[in-house]
Amino acid sequence: MYNASGDMVGTAQLTESPDGVEVKLKLEGLTPGFHGVAVHEFAKCEGPDFKSAGNHLNPEGTEHGLMHPEGPHLGDLPNVEADSDGLVDAELMLSGGTLKEGKDSLLRGEGTSLVVMELQDDGVSQPGGNAGTRIICGEIKSGKGEEPTESPTDPTELNDTQDD
């Protein structure tokens, strides 16, 4: 997760679950108080305004807001609260989302992005909850072909090699 200056200010860990996608968010450097968070439609976090991320992920064409009777967008998430030191350590649930294939996948196409807003999302205003400026962005991509260099070795591979 990066701020408008391109500095890394935290991480987001996404995990598939039966109810959707769990998002573990750790951030620093925010103004104390509540901030809107949403998954946006493109995996492009070009600062300083992050408009390259597009709009909220909304494959069903619903209205914005977790409290809107005709909502929410698939990408709408609950607000997070930064403590008095500007730190966020939160676990959120993106209901209905998936990391698997399909129209509700966060990894479809080139991927999506996770965007944090300057202010609290009011949960009903269109199109984005009157949450102010986009201040933090992180790209959500499949990572296929980008295997971590610190992955554990498979001992059976070694055994097969010795048997030849």
ABEGO torsion letter per residue (X at the ends): XBBAAGBBAEBBBBBBBAAEBBBBBBBBGBBBEBBBBBBBABBBBBOAAGAAAEBBBBAAGBBBEAABAAOBBAABBBBBBBBAAGBBBBBBBBBGBBABBEAABAABEAEBBBBBBABBBAGABOAAGGAEBBABBBBBBAGBGBBBAABBBBAAAAAAAAAX
